[in-house]
């Protein structure tokens, strides 16, 4: 049981190491405007069987759209179709700094997909981390199958 516990701890450590590499790669590939999107990328959980990497939910990356909470990184990662932006109240208009006057609606062209997580998984840094630990992981997988 002691050997299995040590192997589990080692496997968890290896998965965390690889996950940390994925985080750094995804942060490097994610677009930057305010830095909030990149800063929210982190390891969400690690066990001896899996590591989960994603976005920590912060008020800066969760937006409200017509009363529903939406996590905007999915729009950046997956892209969007063109859409129309209208005010919440029909009697109001849209206005932003730099606009000449209030307007009733804006036709947004959509957002081009930027699959930075997918790209990070194919990065040289992640390949190197996987290769460095791959032989040991394959042996452990073979043992668990037997």
N, C-alpha and C positions, 0 to 999 in steps of 0.2 A: 504494500500500500504506500510505503514511503517513496519508492521509486516512481510510482504512478503520480504521486503528488508533485514530486520534483519535475517530472515530465510535463505535467499540466501547467505548472508555473512557468517553465521554460517556453512551452508553446504559447501561453498567454503573452509572455514577454516578446516573443518573435512576432506574433500578430500585432502587438502594439507598435513595435518598431516599423513594420510594414505600413500599418495604418498612419503612423506619423509621417512617413514618406509620402503617402497619398495626400494627406492634409497639406503638406508643404507644396507639393506639385499642383494641387487644385487651387491653392491660394495664389500661386504664381501665374496660373492660367486664367483665373477669374478676372472679369473686367473690374476696373477701379474708377469710382467717381468720388464717393465719400470715404471709402475704405470699410464701411459697415459690412458689406457682402463678404469680403475677404476675411474680415475679423471674425465673422460668425462661423466659418468653416473650422470644424474640430472633430476630434474623436468623441463620439457620443457614448459608446460603451465598448468594453473589451472583456471577453471571457476566454477560456481555453479552446473554445470551438469557433468563435467568430469575433470580428471587430467591425463596428459600425461607424462609418464616417458620414458626416452630413453638416447641416446648419444648426447651430444653437439658435433657438427662437428668442429673439430680442424684439423690443418694441420698434426698433429701427428697420427690421426686415419683415415685419408683419404689417400689412396695410389693410385698411378697411375699404371694401368696395361694396357700396349699396347695402351696408349692414352686415356683410359677411367678412370674416377675417381671411386674408389670403397671404400666403408666404411668397413674396415677390421673387426670391431666387429661382423658383420653378419657371417663371416667365422668362428670365434671363437664360436659363439652361436649355429649356425646351423651345423657346420662342413663342410668338403669338400670331394669330391671323390679324388682318386689319380690323380695327374696331372704332366705334364712335364714343367719344367722351361727352356726356351731357351733365348739366348741373343736377344735384339731388332733388331740388325743388323746381317744378316747372316754371315758377315765376322768377327764378334767379338766372344769372348768366355766369359764364366762366370768365375769369380775369386772372392774369399773372403778371409779374413784374416784367416790363418790356412790351406788353401788349398795348396796341394803340387804343383799344376800346373793348368793353365786355362783348362776348359773343355767345350765341346759344348752344353751339356744339363744335366739336373738333373731330375731324376724321383722322385718326391715328393710323399710320401705314403698317403698324404691327412691329414686332420685335424679332430680329433675326436670331435664331437659336445659337447659343454659345455653350456647347456641351463640355464645360471645363472639367467636370468629374470624369466623364468618359475619356477625355483626352489625358487626364492625369493618370488613369489606370494603364494607359499605353505609353507613358513617359519612360525615358531611359532610366531615371532615378528609381522608379517603381520596379522596372525590369531587373535592375541591379540588386535591389533589396530582395526581390523574390528569388533571384538566382543564388544570392548569398545564403539564403536559408532553405532553398528548395529541396536539396538532397535530404536534409534532416526531416523536413515536413513530409516528403514522400515516404520515408521510412516509417514515420509515425502513422500515416494514413494506412500503409500496408499492415502494420501491427493491429490497428483498430478494426480492419476488415477481417483479419484472421480471428 
